[in-house]
Amino acid sequence: MNDHGPVHQKLLSRRSVLEMLADMEMEPGATWKMRLLKSQEWLEGQESALWDWLPSSAIESGSGLALFTRTVAPAEPEPLLALAPPVPLLQAGEFTKFSELEELLKRRLTVAILLLRLGHYTFGIAEDETLVVHKTGGRYVKNRQRKGGQSAARFVRNREKAIQELFDQVAEVARSRVEAYERHIDWLAFGGDRNVILQFMKRLKLPNSLAERVSPWRIPVERPGLNELERAVTSAWSSRVWERPGD
């Protein structure tokens, strides 16, 4: 049972995470153990109990989890921190150095980013956190019917038509930009309204098998646009971190 109080998730940029790992390794008098778990893997028995303060969002991470335990003699080892990388872990096991995680975070990746809410979208392609392609657009979609409006059936038909036209426009922009890019895209990251994104994924096929390389993390976005896209690029390379609360 978790008696440590609430645990808050932090989103740290790639640079911040690498600096944090370097500081941890240089901490005087401390030794660290890093346990890497792939997605859908978890600990068992007494070892699992040491991490019972972690929320389900960490344990169920779609990219796996790095667990950090610190020992400062003569004290017992302390499970202090968990980190979910932006892309899935490639290996699992226990390590006394952080090089495996650092190498994953330093990989040069190309990520397509689609920010989508009803009425607005922004699509971009970023190379190693540098935005190289972007396109913003939209299609007006009426809010849900208000009292005294047109007939419910007609309203639903018109709204569904507008949503489908928006999705068609988004899919065409993504297809044309990906085909013109002509290089390999490692991941597709989504941001925006979760339900709208799920509808989009169900209705339309993404180009170049991008649907098979969707990032497990959704980027928080208020309204798609170039400014939000630039922030989303940093988020796409960021890690989620949970620190053990004080007793």
C-alpha positions as CSV (number, residue, x, y, z in Angstrom):
1,M,0.0,0.0,0.0
2,N,1.3,3.5,-0.9
3,D,1.7,5.6,2.3
4,H,4.0,8.1,0.8
5,G,1.5,10.6,-0.5
6,P,0.8,11.7,-4.0
7,V,3.4,11.3,-6.7
8,H,3.5,13.9,-9.4
9,Q,4.8,13.3,-13.0
10,K,7.3,15.7,-14.4
11,L,8.1,16.1,-18.1
12,L,11.8,16.8,-18.5
13,S,13.5,17.7,-21.8
14,R,16.2,15.5,-23.2
15,R,18.9,17.9,-22.1
16,S,17.5,18.1,-18.6
17,V,17.4,14.3,-18.3
18,L,21.0,13.9,-19.5
19,E,22.2,16.6,-17.0
20,M,20.2,14.9,-14.2
21,L,21.8,11.5,-15.0
22,A,25.3,13.1,-15.0
23,D,24.7,14.8,-11.6
24,M,23.4,11.5,-10.2
25,E,26.6,9.6,-11.2
26,M,28.8,12.3,-9.7
27,E,26.9,12.4,-6.4
28,P,29.6,12.0,-3.6
29,G,29.3,8.9,-1.6
30,A,26.4,7.5,-3.6
31,T,26.2,4.4,-5.7
32,W,23.3,3.8,-8.2
33,K,21.6,0.8,-9.7
34,M,19.5,1.2,-12.8
35,R,16.8,-1.4,-13.7
36,L,15.5,-1.2,-17.2
37,L,12.1,-2.7,-17.9
38,K,10.5,-3.0,-21.3
39,S,6.9,-2.1,-21.9
40,Q,4.4,-4.5,-20.1
41,E,7.2,-5.8,-17.9
42,W,7.1,-5.3,-14.1
43,L,8.7,-6.5,-10.9
44,E,7.6,-9.4,-8.7
45,G,7.2,-10.0,-5.0
46,Q,9.3,-8.0,-2.5
47,E,11.1,-6.1,-5.2
48,S,7.7,-4.8,-6.5
49,A,6.7,-3.7,-3.0
50,L,9.7,-1.3,-2.9
51,W,8.1,0.6,-5.8
52,D,4.5,0.6,-4.6
53,W,4.5,4.4,-4.5
54,L,4.6,4.6,-8.3
55,P,1.2,5.5,-10.0
56,S,-0.3,3.1,-12.6
57,S,0.7,5.6,-15.3
58,A,4.3,4.8,-14.6
59,I,4.0,1.1,-14.2
60,E,1.9,0.9,-17.4
61,S,4.3,3.0,-19.4
62,G,4.1,2.3,-23.1
63,S,7.9,3.0,-23.5
64,G,9.1,0.9,-20.6
65,L,10.6,2.2,-17.4
66,A,14.0,3.0,-15.9
67,L,14.1,2.5,-12.1
68,F,16.9,4.1,-10.1
69,T,18.0,2.9,-6.7
70,R,20.5,4.9,-4.6
71,T,22.8,3.5,-1.9
72,V,24.7,5.7,0.6
73,A,26.5,3.4,3.0
74,P,25.7,2.4,5.7
75,A,22.0,3.1,4.8
76,E,19.9,0.6,2.9
77,P,19.3,1.0,-0.8
78,E,16.5,3.6,-1.6
79,P,14.2,3.3,-4.6
80,L,14.1,7.0,-5.5
81,L,13.2,7.7,-9.1
82,A,11.5,6.2,-12.2
83,L,11.8,7.5,-15.7
84,A,9.8,6.6,-18.9
85,P,11.8,7.5,-22.0
86,P,10.1,9.1,-25.0
87,V,10.6,6.0,-27.2
88,P,10.5,2.3,-26.1
89,L,13.5,0.9,-24.3
90,L,15.6,-1.5,-26.5
91,Q,16.8,-3.8,-23.7
92,A,16.1,-4.8,-20.1
93,G,18.3,-5.6,-17.1
94,E,20.3,-4.2,-14.2
95,F,23.1,-1.7,-14.7
96,T,25.5,0.2,-12.5
97,K,26.0,2.8,-15.2
98,F,23.5,4.9,-17.1
99,S,25.1,4.5,-20.6
100,E,22.4,2.3,-22.0
101,L,19.7,4.9,-21.3
102,E,21.9,7.8,-22.3
103,E,22.6,6.2,-25.7
104,L,18.9,5.7,-26.3
105,L,18.2,9.4,-25.4
106,K,21.0,10.6,-27.6
107,R,19.9,8.7,-30.7
108,R,19.3,11.0,-33.7
109,L,15.6,10.5,-34.6
110,T,13.2,11.9,-37.1
111,V,9.7,12.4,-35.7
112,A,6.5,13.4,-37.5
113,I,4.2,15.3,-35.2
114,L,0.4,15.7,-35.7
115,L,-1.5,18.0,-33.4
116,L,-5.2,17.6,-33.8
117,R,-8.4,19.0,-32.3
118,L,-11.8,19.5,-33.9
119,G,-11.4,22.4,-36.3
120,H,-7.6,22.8,-36.2
121,Y,-4.5,20.8,-37.0
122,T,-0.8,21.2,-37.3
123,F,1.6,18.7,-38.9
124,G,5.4,18.8,-38.7
125,I,8.5,16.8,-39.1
126,A,11.5,17.3,-36.8
127,E,15.0,16.0,-37.1
128,D,16.8,15.6,-33.8
129,E,14.6,18.3,-32.2
130,T,14.8,20.7,-35.1
131,L,11.6,21.4,-37.0
132,V,12.1,21.1,-40.7
133,V,8.6,20.7,-42.1
134,H,5.3,22.3,-40.8
135,K,1.8,23.0,-42.0
136,T,-1.2,24.4,-40.1
137,G,-4.8,24.4,-41.2
138,G,-8.3,23.7,-40.2
139,R,-12.0,23.1,-41.1
140,Y,-14.9,24.6,-39.1
141,V,-16.8,22.0,-37.1
142,K,-19.9,23.2,-35.2
143,N,-20.2,22.6,-31.5
144,R,-22.8,20.2,-30.3
145,Q,-26.4,21.3,-31.0
146,R,-27.9,24.0,-28.9
147,K,-31.6,24.1,-27.9
148,G,-33.7,25.6,-30.6
149,G,-31.3,24.8,-33.4
150,Q,-31.8,22.7,-36.6
151,S,-33.1,19.2,-36.4
152,A,-30.9,16.8,-34.4
153,A,-30.6,14.3,-37.3
154,R,-29.6,17.0,-39.8
155,F,-27.2,18.5,-37.3
156,V,-25.4,15.2,-36.7
157,R,-25.1,14.5,-40.4
158,N,-23.6,17.9,-41.1
159,R,-21.2,17.7,-38.2
160,E,-20.1,14.2,-39.2
161,K,-19.5,15.5,-42.7
162,A,-17.4,18.4,-41.4
163,I,-15.3,16.1,-39.2
164,Q,-14.7,13.7,-42.1
165,E,-13.6,16.6,-44.3
166,L,-11.3,17.7,-41.6
167,F,-9.8,14.2,-41.3
168,D,-9.5,13.9,-45.1
169,Q,-7.6,17.2,-45.2
170,V,-5.3,16.2,-42.3
171,A,-4.5,12.9,-43.9
172,E,-3.7,14.5,-47.3
173,V,-1.4,17.0,-45.7
174,A,0.4,14.2,-43.8
175,R,0.6,12.0,-46.9
176,S,2.0,14.8,-49.1
177,R,4.5,16.1,-46.6
178,V,5.8,12.6,-45.7
179,E,6.2,11.6,-49.4
180,A,7.9,14.9,-50.2
181,Y,10.3,14.4,-47.3
182,E,11.8,11.2,-48.8
183,R,13.6,10.2,-45.7
184,H,12.9,7.6,-43.0
185,I,10.6,8.7,-40.2
186,D,11.2,6.9,-37.0
187,W,8.1,7.8,-35.0
188,L,4.8,9.6,-35.3
189,A,3.8,11.6,-32.2
190,F,0.2,12.8,-31.6
191,G,-0.9,15.7,-29.6
192,G,-4.4,17.2,-28.8
193,D,-7.7,15.7,-28.1
194,R,-7.5,12.0,-27.3
195,N,-10.9,11.1,-28.6
196,V,-10.5,13.0,-31.8
197,I,-7.1,11.3,-32.4
198,L,-8.7,7.9,-31.9
199,Q,-11.5,8.7,-34.4
200,F,-8.9,9.9,-36.9
201,M,-6.8,6.7,-36.5
202,K,-9.9,4.5,-36.9
203,R,-11.1,6.2,-40.1
204,L,-8.0,6.8,-42.1
205,K,-4.8,5.1,-43.1
206,L,-1.6,7.0,-42.5
207,P,1.2,7.0,-45.1
208,N,4.4,5.0,-45.0
209,S,3.2,2.6,-42.3
210,L,3.4,5.4,-39.7
211,A,0.5,3.8,-37.8
212,E,2.9,1.0,-36.8
213,R,5.4,3.6,-35.3
214,V,3.1,5.7,-33.1
215,S,4.7,7.1,-30.0
216,P,3.2,5.7,-26.8
217,W,2.9,9.2,-25.3
218,R,0.4,11.9,-26.3
219,I,1.6,15.5,-26.3
220,P,-0.6,18.0,-24.4
221,V,-1.9,20.7,-26.7
222,E,-4.4,23.5,-26.2
223,R,-4.9,24.6,-29.8
224,P,-2.8,23.4,-32.7
225,G,-0.6,26.0,-34.3
226,L,3.1,26.7,-35.1
227,N,3.9,27.9,-31.5
228,E,2.3,24.7,-30.1
229,L,4.2,22.6,-32.6
230,E,7.5,24.1,-31.6
231,R,6.7,23.2,-28.0
232,A,5.6,19.8,-29.1
233,V,9.0,19.1,-30.7
234,T,10.6,19.5,-27.3
235,S,7.9,17.3,-25.7
236,A,8.4,14.6,-28.3
237,W,12.0,14.1,-27.0
238,S,11.1,14.5,-23.3
239,S,10.9,11.9,-20.6
240,R,8.4,11.4,-17.9
241,V,9.9,11.3,-14.4
242,W,8.4,10.3,-11.0
243,E,10.3,10.9,-7.8
244,R,9.6,9.1,-4.5
245,P,7.9,11.5,-2.1
246,G,9.2,12.1,1.4
247,D,7.9,9.8,4.1
